[in-house]
Amino acid sequence: MISSRMILVLGLSMFAWSSVNAQTGTQTSFDLSVKKVGSYSAKSKIDCPNHFTKTQSTAIEITVMNREKTNATIKVDWAFVAQRADLGTKLLFGNGEKSVELLAGRSTSFKVTSETLYLHDRSCAELSMHIATDAKMYGYIVRATDKNGFVKFVATQPSLKEILASKEAFKQLKKDSEEWAAIRPKTLEQRPVVQQPVL
């Protein structure tokens, strides 16, 4: 018989991992939890009069709790990940890190927000609809590390753990993101206009 608690656990859309420090074999007792506190989507006629451009961003609240009887310093870093509309390549659209000082048995929470993504209306013929400039949200990953090297992860997709766990994976993600950002117009005025064929 499946209890209501089991159903709740199975229904969660985030994944968490813990690890033991490889050198000392010890663990520091701290908890990491993440919850989505905002998902912002809007439509605006910024491309052309009769079509909409969608914008997306998301915000999460990160909570770290020290369960030890002594004070602790925990380093928290996070990354929001998007996916290119054309190639499916993963992209970075917001990341950061923060060191939190925790008293014994106390917790702290803080909110972080992603950058904004754009999804242009493909039927808008007045602008060059370069699909390579568009992306959609894929998920996020949060990592907390203590002074002994004990690590906890929380992510919306299991595959995202590698992004922060592997320096090579994060380096590649940043490279792909920089290349993608370079082709994106920075302002509305910089978006190239489609040259209509002369009939």
Contact map, one row per residue, 1 for C-alpha under 8 A:
1110000000000000000000000000000000000000000000000000000000000000000000000000000000000000000000000000000000000000000000000000000000000000000000000000000000000000000000000000000000000000000000000000000
1111011000000000000000000000000000000000000000000000000000000000000000000000000000000000000000000000000000000000000000000000000000000000000000000000000000000000000000000000000000000000000000000000000
1111111000000000000000000000000000000000000000000000000000000000000000000000000000000000000000000000000000000000000000000000000000000000000000000000000000000000000000000000000000000000000000000000000
0111111100000000000000000000000000000000000000000000000000000000000000000000000000000000000000000000000000000000000000000000000000000000000000000000000000000000000000000000000000000000000000000000000
0011111110000000000000000000000000000000000000000000000000000000000000000000000000000000000000000000000000000000000000000000000000000000000000000000000000000000000000000000000000000000000000000000000
0111111111000000000000000000000000000000000000000000000000000000000000000000000000000000000000000000000000000000000000000000000000000000000000000000000000000000000000000000000000000000000000000000000
0111111111100000000000000000000000000000000000000000000000000000000000000000000000000000000000000000000000000000000000000000000000000000000000000000000000000000000000000000000000000000000000000000000
0001111111110000000000000000000000000000000000000000000000000000000000000000000000000000000000000000000000000000000000000000000000000000000000000000000000000000000000000000000000000000000000000000000
0000111111110000000000000000000000000000000000000000000000000000000000000000000000000000000000000000000000000000000000000000000000000000000000000000000000000000000000000000000000000000000000000000000
0000011111110000000000000000000000000000000000000000000000000000000000000000000000000000000000000000000000000000000000000000000000000000000000000000000000000000000000000000000000000000000000000000000
0000001111111000000000000000000000000000000000000000000000000000000000000000000000000000000000000000000000000000000000000000000000000000000000000000000000000000000000000000000000000000000000000000000
0000000111111110000000000000000000000000000000000000000000000000000000000000000000000000000000000000000000000000000000000000000000000000000000000000000000000000000000000000000000000000000000000000000
0000000000111110000000000000000000000000000000000000000000000000000000000000000000000000000000000000000000000000000000000000000000000000000000000000000000011000000000000000000000000000000000000000000
0000000000011111000000000000000000000000000000000000000000000000000000000000000000000000000000000000000000000000000000000000000000000000000000000000000001111000000000000000000000000000000000000000000
0000000000011111100000000000000000000000000000000000000000000000000000000000000000000000000000000000000000000000000000000000000000000000000000000000000011111100000000000000000000000000000000000000000
0000000000000111110000000000000000000000000000000000000000000000000000000000000000000000000000000000000000000000000000000000000000000000000000000000000111100000000000000000000000000000000000000000000
0000000000000011111000000000000000000000000000000000000000000000000000000000000000000000000000000000000000000000000000000000000000000000000000000000000111000000000000000000000000000000000000000000000
0000000000000001111100000000000000000000000000000000000000000000000000000000000000000000000000000000000000000000000000000000000000000000000000000000011110000000000000000000000000000000000000000000000
0000000000000000111110000000000000000000000000000000000000000000000000000000000000000000000000000000000000000000000000000000000000000000000000000000011100000000000000000000000000000000000000000000000
0000000000000000011111001110000000000000000000000000000000000000000000000000000000000000000000000000000000000000000000000000000000000000000000000000111000000000000000000000000000000000000000000000000
0000000000000000001111111110000000000000000000000000000000000000000000000000000000000000000000000000000000000000000000000000000000000000000000000001111000000000000000000000000000000000000000000000000
0000000000000000000111111000000000000000000000000000000000000000000000000000000000000000000000000000000000000000000000000000000000000000000000000000000000000000000000000000000000000000000000000000000
0000000000000000000011111000000000000000000000000000000000000000000000000000000000000000000000000000000000000000000000000000000000000000000000000000000000000000000000000000000000000000000000000000000
0000000000000000000011111100000000000000000000000000000000000000000000000000000000000000000000000000000000000000000000000000000000000000000000000001000000000000000000000000000000000000000000000000000
0000000000000000000111111110000000000000000000000000000000000000000000000000000000000000000000000000000000000000000000000000000000000000000000000000000000000000000000000000000000000000000000000000000
0000000000000000000110011111000000000000000000000000000000000000000000000000000000000000000000000000000000000000000000000000000000000000000000000001010000000000000000000000000000000000000000000000000
0000000000000000000110001111100000000000000000000000000000000000000000000000000000000000000000000000000000000000000000000000000000000000000000000001010000000000000000000000000000000000000000000000000
0000000000000000000000000111110000000000000000000000000000000000000100000000000000000000000000000000000000000000000000000000000000000000000000000101010000000000000000000000000000000000000000000000000
0000000000000000000000000011111000000000000000000000000000000000011100000000000000000000000000000000000000000000000000000000000000000000000000000000000000000000000000000000000000000000000000000000000
0000000000000000000000000001111100000000000000000000000000000001111100000000000000000000000000000000000000000000000000000000000000000000000000000000000000000000000000000000000000000000000000000000000
0000000000000000000000000000111110000000000000000000000000000011111000000000000000000000000000000000000000000000000000000000000000000000000000000000000100000000000000000000000000000000000000000000000
0000000000000000000000000000011111000000000000000000000000000111100000000000000000000000000000000000000000000000000000000000000000000000000000010000000111000000000000000000000000000000000000000000000
0000000000000000000000000000001111100000000000000000000000000111000000000000000000000000000000000000000000000000000000000000000000000000000000000000000001000000000000000000000000000000000000000000000
0000000000000000000000000000000111110000000000000000000000011110000000000000000000000000000000000000000000000000000000000000000000000000000001000000000001000000000000000000000000000000000000000000000
0000000000000000000000000000000011111000000000000000000000011100000000000000000000000000000000000000000000000000000000000000000000000000000000000000000000000000000000000000000000000000000000000000000
0000000000000000000000000000000001111110000000000000000001111000000000000000000000000000000000000000000000000000000000000000000000000000000000000000000000000000000000000000000000000000000000000000000
0000000000000000000000000000000000111110000000000000000001111000000000000000000000000000000000000000000000000000000000000000000000000000000000000000000000000000000000000000000000000000000000000000000
0000000000000000000000000000000000011111000000000000000001110000000000000000000000000000000000000000000000000000000000000000000000000000000000000000000000000000000000000000000000000000000000000000000
0000000000000000000000000000000000011111100000000000000111100000000000000000000000000000000000000000000000000000000000000000000000000000000000000000000000000000000000000000000000000000000000000000000
0000000000000000000000000000000000000111110000000000001111000000000000000000000000000000000000000000000000000000000000000000000000000000000000000000000000000000000000000000000000000000000000000000000
0000000000000000000000000000000000000011111000000000011110000000000000000000000000000000000000000000000000000000000000000000000000000000000000000000000000000000000000000000000000000000000000000000000
0000000000000000000000000000000000000001111100000000011100000000000000000000000000000000000000000000000000000000000000000000000000000000000000000000000000000000000000000000000000000000000000000000000
0000000000000000000000000000000000000000111110000001111000000000000000000000000000000000000000000000000000000000000000000000000000000000000000000000000000000000000000000000000000000000000000000000000
0000000000000000000000000000000000000000011111000001110000000000000000000000000000000000000000000000000000000000000000000000000000000000000000000000000000000000000000000000000000000000000000000000000
0000000000000000000000000000000000000000001111111111100000000000000000000000000000000000000000000000000000000000000000000000000000000000000000000000000000000000000000000000000000000000000000000000000
0000000000000000000000000000000000000000000111111001100000000000000000000000000000000000000000000000000000000000000000000000000000000000000000000000000000000000000000000000000000000000000100000000000
0000000000000000000000000000000000000000000011111011100000000000000000000000000000000000000000000000000000000000000000011001011000000000000000000000000000000000000000000000000000000000000100000000000
0000000000000000000000000000000000000000000011111111000000000000000000000000000000000000000000000000000000000000000000000001011000000000000000000000000000000000000000000000000000000000000000000000000
0000000000000000000000000000000000000000000011111110000000000000000000000000000000000000000000000000000000000000000000000000000000000000000000000000000000000000000000000000000000000000000000000000000
0000000000000000000000000000000000000000000010011111000000000000000000000000000000000000000000000000000000000000000000000001000000000000000000000000000000000000000000000000000000000000000000000000000
0000000000000000000000000000000000000000000010111111100000000000000000000000000000000000000000000000000000000000000000001011000000000000000000000000000000000000000000000000000000000000000000000000000
0000000000000000000000000000000000000000001111110111110000000000000000000000000000000000000000000000000000000000000000011000000000000000000000000000000000000000000000000000000000000000000000000000000
0000000000000000000000000000000000000000001111100011111000000000000000000000000000000000000000000000000000000000000001111000000000000000000000000000000000000000000000000000000000000000000000000000000
0000000000000000000000000000000000000000111100000001111100000000000000000000000000000000000000000000000000000000000001111000000000000000000000000000000000000000000000000000000000000000000000000000000
0000000000000000000000000000000000000001111000000000111110000000000000000000000000000000000000000000000000000000000111100000000000000000000000000000000000000000000000000000000000000000000000000000000
0000000000000000000000000000000000000011110000000000011111000000000000000000000000000000000000000000000000000000000111000000000000000001100000000000000000000000000000000000000000000000000000000000000
0000000000000000000000000000000000000011100000000000001111100000000000000000000000000000000000000000000000000000111110000000000000000000100000000000000000000000000000000000000000000000000000000000000
0000000000000000000000000000000000011111000000000000000111110000000000000000000000000000000000000000000000000000111000000000000000000000000000000000000000000000000000000000000000000000000000000000000
0000000000000000000000000000000000011110000000000000000011111000000000000000000000000000000000000000000000000011110000000000000000000000000000000000000000000000000000000000000000000000000000000000000
0000000000000000000000000000000001111100000000000000000001111100000000000000000000000000000000000000000000000011100000000000000000000000000000000000000000000000000000000000000000000000000000000000000
0000000000000000000000000000000001111000000000000000000000111110000000000000000000000000000000000000000000001111000000000000000000000000000000000000000000000000000000000000000000000000000000000000000
0000000000000000000000000000000111100000000000000000000000011111000000000000000000000000000000000000000000001111000000000000000000000000000000000000000000000000000000000000000000000000000000000000000
0000000000000000000000000000001111000000000000000000000000001111100000000000000000000000000000000000000000111100000000000000000000000000000000000000000000000000000000000000000000000000000000000000000
0000000000000000000000000000011110000000000000000000000000000111110000000000000000000000000000000000000000111000000000000000000000000000000000000000000000000000000000000000000000000000000000000000000
0000000000000000000000000000011100000000000000000000000000000011111000000000000000000000000000000000010011110000000000000000000000000000000000000000000000000000000000000000000000000000000000000000000
0000000000000000000000000000111000000000000000000000000000000001111100110000000000000000000000000000011111100000000000000000000000000000000000000000000000000000000000000000000000000000000000000000000
0000000000000000000000000000111000000000000000000000000000000000111110000000000000000000000000000000000111000000000000000000000000000000000000000000000000000000000000000000000000000000000000000000000
0000000000000000000000000001110000000000000000000000000000000000011111110000000000000000000000000000000110000000000000000000000000000000000000000000000000000000000000000000000000000000000000000000000
0000000000000000000000000000000000000000000000000000000000000000001111100000000000000000000000000000000110000000000000000000000000000000000000000000000000000000000000000000000000000000000000000000000
0000000000000000000000000000000000000000000000000000000000000000000111110000000000000000000000000000001110000000000000000000000000000000000000000000000000000000000000000000000000000000000000000000000
0000000000000000000000000000000000000000000000000000000000000000010111111000000000000000000000000000111100000000000000000000000000000000000000000000000000000000000000000000000000000000000000000000000
0000000000000000000000000000000000000000000000000000000000000000010101111100000000000000000000000000111100000000000000000000000000000000000000000100000000000000000000000000000000000000000000000000000
0000000000000000000000000000000000000000000000000000000000000000000000111110000000000000000000000011110000000000000000000000000000000000000000000110000000000000000000000000000000000000000000000000000
0000000000000000000000000000000000000000000000000000000000000000000000011111000000000000000000000011110000000000000000000000000000000000000000011110000000000000000000000000000000000000000000000000000
0000000000000000000000000000000000000000000000000000000000000000000000001111100000000000000000001111000000000000000000000000000000000000000000011100000000000000000000000000000000000000000000000000000
0000000000000000000000000000000000000000000000000000000000000000000000000111110000000000000000001111000000000000000000000000000000000000000001111000000000000000000000000000000000000000000000000000000
0000000000000000000000000000000000000000000000000000000000000000000000000011111000000000000000111100000000000000000000000000000000000000000001110000000000000000000000000000000000000000000000000000000
0000000000000000000000000000000000000000000000000000000000000000000000000001111100000000000000111000000000000000000000000000000000000000000111100000000000000000000000000000000000000000000000000000000
0000000000000000000000000000000000000000000000000000000000000000000000000000111110000000000111110000000000000000000000000000000000000000000111000000000000000000000000000000000000000000000000000000000
0000000000000000000000000000000000000000000000000000000000000000000000000000011111000000000111100000000000000000010000000000000000000000011110000000000000000000000000000000000000000000000000000000000
0000000000000000000000000000000000000000000000000000000000000000000000000000001111100000011111000000000000000000000000000000000000000000111100000000000000000000000000000000000000000000000000000000000
0000000000000000000000000000000000000000000000000000000000000000000000000000000111110000011110000000000000000000000000000000000000000011111000000000000000000000000000000000000000000000000000000000000
0000000000000000000000000000000000000000000000000000000000000000000000000000000011111001111000000000000000000000000000000000000000000011110000000000000000000000000000000000000000000000000000000000000
0000000000000000000000000000000000000000000000000000000000000000000000000000000001111111111000000000000000000000000000000000000000011111000000000000000000000000000000000000000000000000000000000000000
0000000000000000000000000000000000000000000000000000000000000000000000000000000000111111000000000000000000000000000000000000000000111111000000000000000000000000000000000000000000000000000000000000000
0000000000000000000000000000000000000000000000000000000000000000000000000000000000011111000000000000000000000000000000000000000000110100000000000000000000000000000000000000000000000000000000000000000
0000000000000000000000000000000000000000000000000000000000000000000000000000000000011111100000000000000000000000000000000000000000010000000000000000000000000000000000000000000000000000000000000000000
0000000000000000000000000000000000000000000000000000000000000000000000000000000000111111110000000000000000000000000000000000000000000000000000000000000000000000000000000000000000000000000000000000000
0000000000000000000000000000000000000000000000000000000000000000000000000000000000110011111000000000000000000000000000000000000000000000000000000000000000000000000000000000000100000000000000000000000
0000000000000000000000000000000000000000000000000000000000000000000000000000000011110001111100000000000000000000000000000000000000000000000000000000000000000000000000000000100110000000000000000000000
0000000000000000000000000000000000000000000000000000000000000000000000000000000011110000111110000000000000000000000000000000000000000000000000000000000000000000000000000000110110000000000000000000000
0000000000000000000000000000000000000000000000000000000000000000000000000000001111000000011111100000000000000000000000000000000000000000000000000000000000000000000000000000110010000000000000000000000
0000000000000000000000000000000000000000000000000000000000000000000000000000001111000000001111100000000000000000011110000000000000000000000000000000000000000000000000000000000010000000000000000000000
0000000000000000000000000000000000000000000000000000000000000000000000000000001110000000000111110000000000000000111000000000000000000000000000000000000000000000000000000000000000000000000000000000000
0000000000000000000000000000000000000000000000000000000000000000000000000000111100000000000111111000000000000000010000000000000000000000000000000000000000000000000000000000000000000000000000000000000
0000000000000000000000000000000000000000000000000000000000000000000000000000111000000000000001111100000000000000000000000000000000000000000000000000000000000000000000000000000000000000000000000000000
0000000000000000000000000000000000000000000000000000000000000000000000000011110000000000000000111110000000000000000000000000000000000000000000000000000000000000000000000000000000000000000000000000000
0000000000000000000000000000000000000000000000000000000000000000000000000011100000000000000000011111000000000000000000000000000000000000000000000000000000000000000000000000000000000000000000000000000
0000000000000000000000000000000000000000000000000000000000000000000000001111000000000000000000001111100000000000000000000000000000000000000000000000000000000000000000000000000000000000000000000000000
0000000000000000000000000000000000000000000000000000000000000000000000001111000000000000000000000111110000010000000000000000000000000000000000000000000000000000000000000000000000000000000000000000000
0000000000000000000000000000000000000000000000000000000000000000000000111100000000000000000000000011111000000000000000000000000000000000000000000000000000000000000000000000000000000000000000000000000
0000000000000000000000000000000000000000000000000000000000000000110000111100000000000000000000000001111111110000000000000000000000000000000000000000000000000000000000000000000000000000000000000000000
0000000000000000000000000000000000000000000000000000000000000000010001110000000000000000000000000000111111100000000000000000000000000000000000000000000000000000000000000000000000000000000000000000000
0000000000000000000000000000000000000000000000000000000000000000011111110000000000000000000000000000011111000000000000000000000000000000000000000000000000000000000000000000000000000000000000000000000
0000000000000000000000000000000000000000000000000000000000000000111111000000000000000000000000000000011111100000000000000000000000000000000000000000000000000000000000000000000000000000000000000000000
0000000000000000000000000000000000000000000000000000000000000000111000000000000000000000000000000000011111110000000000000000000000000000000000000000000000000000000000000000000000000000000000000000000
0000000000000000000000000000000000000000000000000000000000000011110000000000000000000000000000000000011011111000000000000000000000000000000000000000000000000000000000000000000000000000000000000000000
0000000000000000000000000000000000000000000000000000000000000011100000000000000000000000000000000001010001111100000000000000000000000000000000000000000000000000000000000000000000000000000000000000000
0000000000000000000000000000000000000000000000000000000000001111000000000000000000000000000000000000000000111110000000000000000000000000000000000000000000000000000000000000000000000000000000000000000
0000000000000000000000000000000000000000000000000000000000001110000000000000000000000000000000000000000000011111000000000000000000000000000000000000000000000000000000000000000000000000000000000000000
0000000000000000000000000000000000000000000000000000000000111100000000000000000000000000000000000000000000001111100000000000000000000000000000000000000000000000000000000000000000000000000000000000000
0000000000000000000000000000000000000000000000000000000000111100000000000000000000000000000000000000000000000111110000000000000000000000000000000000000000000000000000000000000000000000000000000000000
0000000000000000000000000000000000000000000000000000000011110000000000000000000000000000000001000000000000000011111000000000000000000000000000000000000000000000000000000000000000000000000000000000000
0000000000000000000000000000000000000000000000000000000011100000000000000000000100000000000011100000000000000001111100000000000000000000000000000000000000000000000000000000000000000000000000000000000
0000000000000000000000000000000000000000000000000000000011000000000000000000000000000000000011000000000000000000111110000000000000000000000000000000000000000000000000000000000000000000000000000000000
0000000000000000000000000000000000000000000000000000001110000000000000000000000000000000000010000000000000000000011111000000000000000000000000000000000000000000000000000000000000000000000000000000000
0000000000000000000000000000000000000000000000000000001110000000000000000000000000000000000010000000000000000000001111100000000000000111100000000000000000000000000000000000000000000000000000000000000
0000000000000000000000000000000000000000000000000000111100000000000000000000000000000000000000000000000000000000000111110000000000000111000000000000000000000000000000000000000000000000000000000000000
0000000000000000000000000000000000000000000000000000111000000000000000000000000000000000000000000000000000000000000011111000000000000111000000000000000000000000000000000000000000000000000000000000000
0000000000000000000000000000000000000000000000100001110000000000000000000000000000000000000000000000000000000000000001111100000010000100000000000000000000000000000000000000000000000000000000000000000
0000000000000000000000000000000000000000000000100011110000000000000000000000000000000000000000000000000000000000000000111111000010000000000000000000000000000000000000000000000000000000000000000000000
0000000000000000000000000000000000000000000000000000000000000000000000000000000000000000000000000000000000000000000000011111100010000000000000000000000000000000000000000000000000000000000000000000000
0000000000000000000000000000000000000000000000000010000000000000000000000000000000000000000000000000000000000000000000001111100000000000000000000000000000000000000000000000000000000000000000000000000
0000000000000000000000000000000000000000000000110110000000000000000000000000000000000000000000000000000000000000000000001111111010000000000000000000000000000000000000000000000000000000000000000000000
0000000000000000000000000000000000000000000000000000000000000000000000000000000000000000000000000000000000000000000000000111111110000000000000000000000000000000000000000000000000000000000000000100000
0000000000000000000000000000000000000000000000110000000000000000000000000000000000000000000000000000000000000000000000000001111100000000000000000000000000000000000000000000000000000000000000001100000
0000000000000000000000000000000000000000000000110000000000000000000000000000000000000000000000000000000000000000000000000001111110000000000000000000000000000000000000000000000000000000000000111100000
0000000000000000000000000000000000000000000000000000000000000000000000000000000000000000000000000000000000000000000000000000111111000000000000000000000000000000000000000000000000000000000000111100000
0000000000000000000000000000000000000000000000000000000000000000000000000000000000000000000000000000000000000000000000011101101111100000000000000000000000000000000000000000000000000000000000000000000
0000000000000000000000000000000000000000000000000000000000000000000000000000000000000000000000000000000000000000000000000000000111111100000000000000000000000000000000000000000000000000000000000000000
0000000000000000000000000000000000000000000000000000000000000000000000000000000000001100000000000000000000000000000000000000000011111100000000000000000000000000000000000000000000000000000000000000000
0000000000000000000000000000000000000000000000000000000000000000000000000000000000011110000000000000000000000000000000000000000001111110000000000000000000000000000000000000000000010010000000000000000
0000000000000000000000000000000000000000000000000000000000000000000000000000000000011000000000000000000000000000000000000000000001111110000000000000000000000000000000000000000000011011000000000000000
0000000000000000000000000000000000000000000000000000000000000000000000000000000000011100000000000000000000000000000011110000000001111111000000000000000000000000000000000000000000000000000000000000000
0000000000000000000000000000000000000000000000000000000000000000000000000000000001111000000000000000000000000000000011100000000000011111100000000000000000000000000000000000000000000000000000000000000
0000000000000000000000000000000000000000000000000000000100000000000000000000000001111000000000000000000000000000000011100000000000000111110000000000000000000000000000000000000000000000000000000000000
0000000000000000000000000000000000000000000000000000000110000000000000000000000011100000000000000000000000000000000010000000000000000011111000000000000000000000000000000000000000000000000000000000000
0000000000000000000000000000000000000000000000000000000000000000000000000000000111100000000000000000000000000000000000000000000000000001111100000000000000000000000000000000000000000000000000000000000
0000000000000000000000000000000000000000000000000000000000000000000000000000000111000000000000000000000000000000000000000000000000000000111110000000000000111001000000000000000000000000000000000000000
0000000000000000000000000000000000000000000000000000000000000000000000000000011110000000000000000000000000000000000000000000000000000000011111000000000000111001000000000000000000000000000000000000000
0000000000000000000000000000000000000000000000000000000000000000000000000000011100000000000000000000000000000000000000000000000000000000001111100000000011110001100100000000000000000000000000000000000
0000000000000000000000000000000001000000000000000000000000000000000000000001111000000000000000000000000000000000000000000000000000000000000111110000000011100000000000000000000000000000000000000000000
0000000000000000000000000000000000000000000000000000000000000000000000000001110000000000000000000000000000000000000000000000000000000000000011111000001111000000000100000000000000000000000000000000000
0000000000000000000000000000000100000000000000000000000000000000000000000111100000000000000000000000000000000000000000000000000000000000000001111100001110000000000000000000000000000000000000000000000
0000000000000000000000000000000000000000000000000000000000000000000000000111000000000000000000000000000000000000000000000000000000000000000000111111111100000000000000000000000000000000000000000000000
0000000000000000000000000001000000000000000000000000000000000000000000011110000000000000000000000000000000000000000000000000000000000000000000011111111000000000000000000000000000000000000000000000000
0000000000000000000000000000000000000000000000000000000000000000000000001100000000000000000000000000000000000000000000000000000000000000000000001111110000000000000000000000000000000000000000000000000
0000000000000000000010010111000000000000000000000000000000000000000000000000000000000000000000000000000000000000000000000000000000000000000000001111110000000000000000000000000000000000000000000000000
0000000000000000000110000000000000000000000000000000000000000000000000000000000000000000000000000000000000000000000000000000000000000000000000001111111000000000000000000000000000000000000000000000000
0000000000000000011110000111000000000000000000000000000000000000000000000000000000000000000000000000000000000000000000000000000000000000000000001111111100000000000000000000000000000000000000000000000
0000000000000000011110000000000000000000000000000000000000000000000000000000000000000000000000000000000000000000000000000000000000000000000000111100111110000000000000000000000000000000000000000000000
0000000000000001111000000000001100000000000000000000000000000000000000000000000000000000000000000000000000000000000000000000000000000000000000111000011111000000000000000000000000000000000000000000000
0000000000000011110000000000000100000000000000000000000000000000000000000000000000000000000000000000000000000000000000000000000000000000000011110000001111100000100000000000000000000000000000000000000
0000000000000111100000000000000111000000000000000000000000000000000000000000000000000000000000000000000000000000000000000000000000000000000011100000000111110000000000000000000000000000000000000000000
0000000000000111000000000000000000000000000000000000000000000000000000000000000000000000000000000000000000000000000000000000000000000000001111000000000011111101100000000000000000000000000000000000000
0000000000001110000000000000000000000000000000000000000000000000000000000000000000000000000000000000000000000000000000000000000000000000001110000000000001111101000000000000000000000000000000000000000
0000000000001110000000000000000000000000000000000000000000000000000000000000000000000000000000000000000000000000000000000000000000000000001100000000000000111111100000000000000000000000000000000000000
0000000000000010000000000000000000000000000000000000000000000000000000000000000000000000000000000000000000000000000000000000000000000000000000000000000000111111100000000000000000000000000000000000000
0000000000000000000000000000000000000000000000000000000000000000000000000000000000000000000000000000000000000000000000000000000000000000000000000000000000001111110000000000000000000000000000000000000
0000000000000000000000000000000000000000000000000000000000000000000000000000000000000000000000000000000000000000000000000000000000000000001110000000000000111111111100000000000000000000000000000000000
0000000000000000000000000000000000000000000000000000000000000000000000000000000000000000000000000000000000000000000000000000000000000000000010000000000010101111111110000000000000000000000000000000000
0000000000000000000000000000000000000000000000000000000000000000000000000000000000000000000000000000000000000000000000000000000000000000000000000000000000000011111111001100000000000000000000000000000
0000000000000000000000000000000000000000000000000000000000000000000000000000000000000000000000000000000000000000000000000000000000000000000000000000000000000001111111101100100000000000000000000000000
0000000000000000000000000000000000000000000000000000000000000000000000000000000000000000000000000000000000000000000000000000000000000000000010100000000000000001111111101100000000000000000000000000000
0000000000000000000000000000000000000000000000000000000000000000000000000000000000000000000000000000000000000000000000000000000000000000000000000000000000000000111111100000000000000000000000000000000
0000000000000000000000000000000000000000000000000000000000000000000000000000000000000000000000000000000000000000000000000000000000000000000000000000000000000000011111111100000000000000000000000000000
0000000000000000000000000000000000000000000000000000000000000000000000000000000000000000000000000000000000000000000000000000000000000000000000000000000000000000001111111110000000000000000000000000000
0000000000000000000000000000000000000000000000000000000000000000000000000000000000000000000000000000000000000000000000000000000000000000000000000000000000000000000001111111000000000000000000000000000
0000000000000000000000000000000000000000000000000000000000000000000000000000000000000000000000000000000000000000000000000000000000000000000000000000000000000000011101111111100000000000000000000000000
0000000000000000000000000000000000000000000000000000000000000000000000000000000000000000000000000000000000000000000000000000000000000000000000000000000000000000011101111111110000000000000000000000000
0000000000000000000000000000000000000000000000000000000000000000000000000000000000000000000000000000000000000000000000000000000000000000000000000000000000000000000000111111111000000000000000000000000
0000000000000000000000000000000000000000000000000000000000000000000000000000000000000000000000000000000000000000000000000000000000000000000000000000000000000000000000011111111100000000000000000000000
0000000000000000000000000000000000000000000000000000000000000000000000000000000000000000011100000000000000000000000000000000000000000000000000000000000000000000001000001111111110000000000000000000000
0000000000000000000000000000000000000000000000000000000000000000000000000000000000000000001100000000000000000000000000000000000000000000000000000000000000000000000000000111111111000000000000000000000
0000000000000000000000000000000000000000000000000000000000000000000000000000000000000000000000000000000000000000000000000000000000000000000000000000000000000000000000000011111111100000000000000000000
0000000000000000000000000000000000000000000000000000000000000000000000000000000000000000111000000000000000000000000000000000000000000000000000000000000000000000000000000001111111110000000000000000000
0000000000000000000000000000000000000000000000000000000000000000000000000000000000000000011110000000000000000000000000000000000000000000000000000000000000000000000000000000111111111000000000000000000
0000000000000000000000000000000000000000000000000000000000000000000000000000000000000000000000000000000000000000000000000000000000000000000000000000000000000000000000000000011111111100000000000000000
0000000000000000000000000000000000000000000000000000000000000000000000000000000000000000000000000000000000000000000000000000000000000000000000000000000000000000000000000000001111111110000000000000000
0000000000000000000000000000000000000000000000000000000000000000000000000000000000000000000000000000000000000000000000000000000000011000000000000000000000000000000000000000000111111111000000000000000
0000000000000000000000000000000000000000000000000000000000000000000000000000000000000000000000000000000000000000000000000000000000001000000000000000000000000000000000000000000011111111000000000000000
0000000000000000000000000000000000000000000000000000000000000000000000000000000000000000000000000000000000000000000000000000000000000000000000000000000000000000000000000000000001111111100000000000000
0000000000000000000000000000000000000000000000000000000000000000000000000000000000000000000000000000000000000000000000000000000000011000000000000000000000000000000000000000000000111111100000000000000
0000000000000000000000000000000000000000000000000000000000000000000000000000000000000000000000000000000000000000000000000000000000001000000000000000000000000000000000000000000000011111110000000000000
0000000000000000000000000000000000000000000000000000000000000000000000000000000000000000000000000000000000000000000000000000000000000000000000000000000000000000000000000000000000000111111101100000000
0000000000000000000000000000000000000000000000000000000000000000000000000000000000000000000000000000000000000000000000000000000000000000000000000000000000000000000000000000000000000001111101000000000
0000000000000000000000000000000000000000000000000000000000000000000000000000000000000000000000000000000000000000000000000000000000000000000000000000000000000000000000000000000000000000111111100000000
0000000000000000000000000000000000000000000001100000000000000000000000000000000000000000000000000000000000000000000000000000000000000000000000000000000000000000000000000000000000000000111111100000000
0000000000000000000000000000000000000000000000000000000000000000000000000000000000000000000000000000000000000000000000000000000000000000000000000000000000000000000000000000000000000000001111100000000
0000000000000000000000000000000000000000000000000000000000000000000000000000000000000000000000000000000000000000000000000000000000000000000000000000000000000000000000000000000000000000111111110000000
0000000000000000000000000000000000000000000000000000000000000000000000000000000000000000000000000000000000000000000000000000001100000000000000000000000000000000000000000000000000000000101111111000000
0000000000000000000000000000000000000000000000000000000000000000000000000000000000000000000000000000000000000000000000000000001100000000000000000000000000000000000000000000000000000000000001111100000
0000000000000000000000000000000000000000000000000000000000000000000000000000000000000000000000000000000000000000000000000000011100000000000000000000000000000000000000000000000000000000000000111110000
0000000000000000000000000000000000000000000000000000000000000000000000000000000000000000000000000000000000000000000000000000111100000000000000000000000000000000000000000000000000000000000000011111000
0000000000000000000000000000000000000000000000000000000000000000000000000000000000000000000000000000000000000000000000000000000000000000000000000000000000000000000000000000000000000000000000001111100
0000000000000000000000000000000000000000000000000000000000000000000000000000000000000000000000000000000000000000000000000000000000000000000000000000000000000000000000000000000000000000000000000111110
0000000000000000000000000000000000000000000000000000000000000000000000000000000000000000000000000000000000000000000000000000000000000000000000000000000000000000000000000000000000000000000000000011111
0000000000000000000000000000000000000000000000000000000000000000000000000000000000000000000000000000000000000000000000000000000000000000000000000000000000000000000000000000000000000000000000000001111
0000000000000000000000000000000000000000000000000000000000000000000000000000000000000000000000000000000000000000000000000000000000000000000000000000000000000000000000000000000000000000000000000000111
